[in-house]
Amino acid sequence: MSKHPNNPRRPVAYRNDRFLDSSDARPLRILSEYLEPLSHFRREGVRDTIVFFGSARAEEGNRLGKYYNDAQTLATQLTAWSEQLPAVGRRFVVCTGGGPGIMEAANRGALEANGKTIGLNIGLTLEQWPNPYITPELSFEFHYFFMRKFWFAYLAKAMVFFPGGFGTMDELMEVLTLVQTKKLNKKIIIVLYGSKFWNDVIDFESLVRHETISREDLDLFQFADDPETAFRILQDGLTKHYLHPEIKLPEPPKAEPDI
């Protein structure tokens, strides 16, 4: 067969970096942020999660340090409990946005209880680096916020919202909207941690008075001000809705063999 050195072969499409970085390949990049985490969750046997949200600015010793310590304690308690559950696959794995602050505290607490812990990091202008407490096989990097949010919601059976800024507010309101409109076909136990903070920054009662939400919408979440109360709410809710003897739990999806 004759060779054509002046007309070299183009790389196949899935190895063509120039194409993969183009606008035409955006659907492939979006799909990859769905498929890669899915593959890892299957291999690690992760069935569902408890997601921790909160400020990246919380550090031990600063003004938000109490919340850092409480998130760490709560994640340890939940992981120790979930590790004792007699179920196939890993139940109620602590999941965070993968960065510093409350996210770091929750990943750290789960690791201290010898559990797996998930980090869904995202590239930001200020370079948010994954914290060191995430299980390496469950550490992910996202470009698209909406794909990151998908994975927050898809596996979650419970969510805990610690005090935070715009990102935490955005995630809280989106989840409450999905639950209120029944776009999530499951029960999610939602805990707002730090009642003084949340009632100070969001006047829920005023929303009811102005008739922009219903009184029943306030039942979508509960408040907690200490790790013990939050743990009890989460344990009771998860047991009732997902560990009741009459509920048959599906087995975790099996990983497909490599081709």
C-alpha positions as CSV (number, residue, x, y, z in Angstrom):
1,M,0.0,0.0,0.0
2,S,1.4,3.4,-1.0
3,K,2.2,5.9,1.7
4,H,1.3,9.6,1.6
5,P,3.8,11.4,3.9
6,N,2.5,14.8,2.7
7,N,-1.1,13.9,3.7
8,P,-0.9,12.4,7.2
9,R,-3.9,10.8,8.8
10,R,-6.1,12.9,10.9
11,P,-6.7,11.6,14.4
12,V,-9.9,9.9,15.1
13,A,-12.6,12.3,16.4
14,Y,-12.5,11.1,20.0
15,R,-8.7,11.8,20.1
16,N,-8.8,15.1,18.3
17,D,-8.3,17.7,21.0
18,R,-9.0,20.6,18.7
19,F,-12.4,19.2,17.9
20,L,-13.2,18.2,21.5
21,D,-12.4,21.7,22.6
22,S,-14.7,23.3,20.0
23,S,-18.2,24.5,20.3
24,D,-19.4,21.7,18.0
25,A,-18.3,19.1,20.6
26,R,-19.9,20.8,23.6
27,P,-22.6,18.1,23.8
28,L,-19.8,15.5,24.2
29,R,-18.2,17.4,27.0
30,I,-21.5,17.7,28.8
31,L,-22.2,14.0,28.3
32,S,-18.7,13.2,29.7
33,E,-19.5,15.0,32.9
34,Y,-22.5,12.7,33.3
35,L,-20.8,9.4,32.3
36,E,-17.5,9.7,34.1
37,P,-19.0,10.1,37.6
38,L,-21.6,7.5,36.8
39,S,-18.9,5.0,36.0
40,H,-17.0,5.7,39.3
41,F,-20.2,5.6,41.4
42,R,-21.0,2.2,40.0
43,R,-17.5,0.9,40.6
44,E,-17.5,2.1,44.1
45,G,-21.0,0.9,44.9
46,V,-22.3,4.3,45.9
47,R,-26.1,4.0,46.1
48,D,-27.0,7.4,47.5
49,T,-25.6,10.4,49.3
50,I,-26.1,13.1,52.0
51,V,-25.0,16.4,50.5
52,F,-23.4,19.1,52.6
53,F,-23.5,22.7,51.4
54,G,-22.1,25.8,53.0
55,S,-19.6,28.6,52.9
56,A,-16.1,28.0,51.4
57,R,-14.9,30.8,53.8
58,A,-15.5,28.8,57.0
59,E,-12.3,27.9,58.7
60,E,-11.3,26.6,62.2
61,G,-10.9,29.6,64.4
62,N,-12.6,32.3,62.3
63,R,-16.1,33.7,62.7
64,L,-17.6,30.7,60.9
65,G,-15.4,28.2,62.7
66,K,-18.3,26.9,64.8
67,Y,-20.0,25.8,61.6
68,Y,-16.8,24.1,60.3
69,N,-16.5,22.1,63.5
70,D,-20.2,21.2,63.6
71,A,-20.2,20.1,59.9
72,Q,-17.1,17.9,60.7
73,T,-18.9,16.3,63.7
74,L,-22.1,15.7,61.9
75,A,-20.4,14.1,58.9
76,T,-18.5,11.8,61.3
77,Q,-21.7,10.8,63.1
78,L,-23.6,10.1,59.8
79,T,-20.8,8.1,58.3
80,A,-20.2,6.0,61.4
81,W,-24.0,5.2,61.3
82,S,-24.2,4.5,57.6
83,E,-21.1,2.2,57.7
84,Q,-23.0,0.0,60.2
85,L,-26.1,-0.4,57.9
86,P,-26.6,-4.0,56.7
87,A,-27.0,-3.2,53.0
88,V,-25.3,-4.0,49.7
89,G,-23.3,-1.0,48.5
90,R,-22.5,2.2,50.2
91,R,-25.4,4.0,51.7
92,F,-25.7,7.8,52.5
93,V,-22.2,8.7,51.5
94,V,-21.2,12.2,52.5
95,C,-20.9,14.4,49.3
96,T,-19.8,18.0,49.0
97,G,-18.7,20.6,46.4
98,G,-15.1,19.4,47.0
99,G,-13.6,22.8,48.1
100,P,-12.6,24.4,51.4
101,G,-14.7,25.5,54.3
102,I,-17.8,23.6,55.1
103,M,-17.1,21.3,52.2
104,E,-13.7,20.4,53.6
105,A,-15.1,19.9,57.1
106,A,-17.7,17.4,55.9
107,N,-15.3,15.4,53.8
108,R,-12.9,15.5,56.7
109,G,-15.5,14.2,59.2
110,A,-16.5,11.4,56.9
111,L,-12.9,10.3,56.4
112,E,-12.3,10.3,60.1
113,A,-15.1,7.8,60.4
114,N,-13.3,5.6,57.8
115,G,-15.9,6.1,55.2
116,K,-15.9,7.0,51.5
117,T,-16.5,10.6,50.8
118,I,-17.3,12.5,47.5
119,G,-16.1,15.8,46.2
120,L,-17.7,17.5,43.2
121,N,-15.3,20.3,42.5
122,I,-15.7,23.0,39.8
123,G,-13.2,25.2,38.1
124,L,-13.6,28.8,39.2
125,T,-11.8,32.1,38.5
126,L,-10.4,32.0,42.0
127,E,-9.2,28.4,41.5
128,Q,-11.1,26.2,43.9
129,W,-8.8,23.3,44.6
130,P,-10.2,19.9,45.8
131,N,-9.6,19.5,49.6
132,P,-7.4,16.6,50.7
133,Y,-10.1,14.6,52.5
134,I,-12.0,13.4,49.4
135,T,-11.7,9.7,48.4
136,P,-9.5,9.8,45.3
137,E,-11.8,7.5,43.3
138,L,-14.7,9.9,44.1
139,S,-13.0,13.2,43.4
140,F,-14.5,14.9,40.3
141,E,-13.8,18.1,38.4
142,F,-16.6,19.9,36.6
143,H,-16.8,22.7,34.0
144,Y,-20.6,23.0,33.8
145,F,-22.4,24.1,36.9
146,F,-25.6,22.4,35.8
147,M,-24.0,19.0,35.5
148,R,-22.4,19.4,38.9
149,K,-25.9,20.3,40.3
150,F,-27.3,17.2,38.6
151,W,-25.0,15.0,40.6
152,F,-25.8,16.8,43.8
153,A,-29.4,16.0,43.3
154,Y,-29.5,12.7,41.5
155,L,-28.1,10.5,44.3
156,A,-29.1,12.6,47.2
157,K,-31.5,11.3,49.9
158,A,-30.7,14.2,52.3
159,M,-29.1,17.6,52.2
160,V,-27.7,19.8,54.9
161,F,-27.4,23.6,54.2
162,F,-24.9,25.4,56.5
163,P,-24.6,29.2,56.3
164,G,-23.1,30.3,53.0
165,G,-23.2,32.9,50.3
166,F,-24.5,33.2,46.8
167,G,-23.6,29.6,45.8
168,T,-25.3,28.1,48.8
169,M,-28.4,30.2,48.3
170,D,-28.5,29.2,44.7
171,E,-28.3,25.5,45.5
172,L,-30.9,25.8,48.3
173,M,-33.5,27.6,46.2
174,E,-33.0,25.3,43.2
175,V,-33.5,22.2,45.4
176,L,-36.5,23.7,47.2
177,T,-38.0,24.6,43.8
178,L,-37.5,21.0,42.5
179,V,-39.0,19.5,45.6
180,Q,-41.9,22.0,45.7
181,T,-42.8,21.3,42.1
182,K,-42.3,17.6,42.5
183,K,-39.6,17.4,39.8
184,L,-37.6,15.1,42.1
185,N,-39.4,11.8,42.3
186,K,-38.2,11.0,45.8
187,K,-38.2,12.2,49.4
188,I,-35.2,14.4,50.2
189,I,-34.7,15.3,53.9
190,I,-33.5,19.0,53.9
191,V,-31.9,20.5,57.0
192,L,-31.1,24.2,57.4
193,Y,-28.3,24.3,59.9
194,G,-28.2,27.5,62.0
195,S,-31.7,28.8,62.4
196,K,-30.7,32.3,63.4
197,F,-28.6,32.7,60.2
198,W,-31.3,31.3,57.9
199,N,-34.2,33.2,59.4
200,D,-32.1,36.4,59.4
201,V,-31.1,36.2,55.7
202,I,-34.4,34.7,54.4
203,D,-37.7,35.8,55.8
204,F,-39.6,32.6,55.1
205,E,-42.7,33.9,57.1
206,S,-42.7,37.0,55.0
207,L,-43.0,34.9,51.9
208,V,-46.0,33.2,53.4
209,R,-47.6,36.5,54.4
210,H,-47.1,37.9,50.9
211,E,-48.7,34.7,49.6
212,T,-45.7,33.9,47.3
213,I,-45.4,30.5,48.9
214,S,-47.9,28.3,50.9
215,R,-47.7,27.6,54.6
216,E,-47.2,24.0,53.7
217,D,-44.0,24.9,51.8
218,L,-42.3,25.5,55.1
219,D,-42.6,21.8,55.8
220,L,-40.1,21.1,53.0
221,F,-37.2,21.7,55.4
222,Q,-36.3,21.6,59.1
223,F,-33.9,23.6,61.2
224,A,-31.1,22.4,63.4
225,D,-28.6,24.2,65.6
226,D,-26.4,21.4,66.8
227,P,-25.0,18.2,65.3
228,E,-27.1,16.0,67.6
229,T,-30.4,17.5,66.4
230,A,-29.3,17.4,62.8
231,F,-28.2,13.8,63.1
232,R,-31.5,12.8,64.7
233,I,-33.6,14.5,61.9
234,L,-31.5,12.9,59.2
235,Q,-31.4,9.5,60.8
236,D,-35.1,9.4,61.5
237,G,-36.0,10.7,58.0
238,L,-33.7,8.3,56.2
239,T,-34.8,5.4,58.3
240,K,-38.5,6.1,57.7
241,H,-38.2,6.7,53.9
242,Y,-35.3,4.5,52.9
243,L,-34.6,1.8,55.5
244,H,-38.1,0.8,56.5
245,P,-38.5,-3.0,56.6
246,E,-41.4,-2.9,54.1
247,I,-39.3,-1.0,51.5
248,K,-37.4,-3.3,49.1
249,L,-34.1,-1.5,48.3
250,P,-32.8,-2.0,44.7
251,E,-29.2,-3.3,44.3
252,P,-26.6,-0.8,43.2
253,P,-26.1,-0.7,39.4
254,K,-23.3,-3.1,38.3
255,A,-20.3,-1.8,36.4
256,E,-20.1,-2.8,32.8
257,P,-17.1,-4.8,31.8
258,D,-14.3,-3.0,30.0
259,I,-14.3,-3.4,26.2
